[in-house]
């Protein structure tokens, strides 16, 4: 039986089950506060991995740069949505 969980999207190294790795994901979650346990709990409804990296490649990632890039994407989507809404109103 293979013990390979995934492959690093940067260097191609096999990522074994039980090995640390870095993944960039999109989660759809349901979050609630549970009074009896005095904590917040989340149920993952859907998870989509975009990038999977071995521990070594993952440590080299500039998370500040990734954050900036995601913010640029979100700003672009917001402006695109606003333009679409203006176009619909003008039709």
C-alpha positions as MATLAB code, in Angstrom:
seq = 'XXXXXXXXXXXXXXXXXXXXXXXXXXXXXXXXXXXXXXXXXXXXXXXXXXXXXXXXXXXXXXXXXXXXXXXXXXXXXXXXXXXXXXXXXXX';
ca = [
       0.000    0.000    0.000;
       1.326    3.432   -0.912;
       1.870    5.814    1.958;
       1.699    8.900   -0.294;
      -0.945   11.458    0.664;
      -0.219   14.028   -2.042;
       2.552   15.614   -4.092;
       4.157   19.028   -3.568;
       2.890   21.414   -6.243;
       6.226   23.275   -6.237;
       9.013   20.678   -6.111;
       7.107   17.469   -6.929;
       8.172   15.647   -3.735;
       5.778   13.017   -2.398;
       4.020   14.061    0.800;
       3.551   11.026    3.019;
       0.668   10.481    5.411;
       1.679   11.842    8.814;
       4.175   14.366    7.406;
       3.678   18.087    7.973;
       2.686   20.015    4.882;
       1.238   23.399    3.903;
      -2.000   23.709    1.993;
      -3.906   26.685    0.651;
      -7.595   25.950    0.788;
     -11.042   27.401    0.411;
     -13.336   26.321    3.248;
     -17.069   26.716    3.403;
     -17.852   26.577    7.116;
     -20.686   26.862    9.568;
     -19.420   28.476   12.788;
     -21.299   28.733   16.058;
     -20.583   29.551   19.674;
     -21.411   26.675   22.053;
     -22.256   28.067   25.519;
     -22.025   24.721   27.318;
     -18.424   24.304   26.164;
     -17.589   28.023   26.252;
     -15.981   27.879   22.806;
     -16.513   28.395   19.120;
     -16.934   25.327   16.927;
     -16.841   25.061   13.160;
     -18.273   22.463   10.836;
     -16.555   22.264    7.462;
     -19.182   21.910    4.760;
     -16.771   21.880    1.833;
     -12.992   22.097    1.489;
     -11.106   22.669   -1.742;
      -7.297   22.528   -1.816;
      -5.746   24.973   -4.266;
      -2.079   24.355   -3.524;
      -0.358   21.589   -1.564;
       3.285   22.061   -0.557;
       5.779   19.897    1.293;
       6.960   21.326    4.609;
      10.186   22.707    3.132;
       8.509   24.548    0.242;
       5.697   25.696    2.527;
       8.127   27.293    4.976;
       9.576   29.359    2.115;
       6.209   30.892    1.191;
       5.902   34.631    1.791;
       2.501   34.726    3.516;
       2.398   38.535    3.445;
       2.701   38.425   -0.342;
      -0.023   35.764   -0.601;
      -2.295   37.918    1.574;
      -1.702   40.955   -0.656;
      -2.421   38.913   -3.776;
      -5.687   37.591   -2.357;
      -6.728   41.129   -1.409;
      -6.036   42.326   -4.968;
      -8.199   39.506   -6.315;
     -11.030   40.405   -3.911;
     -10.818   44.101   -4.846;
     -10.987   43.171   -8.523;
     -14.027   40.957   -7.912;
     -15.768   43.725   -5.943;
     -15.193   46.266   -8.715;
     -16.341   43.739  -11.331;
     -19.501   43.045   -9.291;
     -20.172   46.790   -8.944;
     -19.741   47.310  -12.699;
     -22.072   44.379  -13.423;
     -24.686   45.828  -11.072;
     -24.437   49.264  -12.732;
     -24.822   47.656  -16.155;
     -27.937   45.754  -15.037;
     -29.517   48.949  -13.676;
     -28.847   50.770  -16.966;
     -30.478   48.080  -19.119;
];
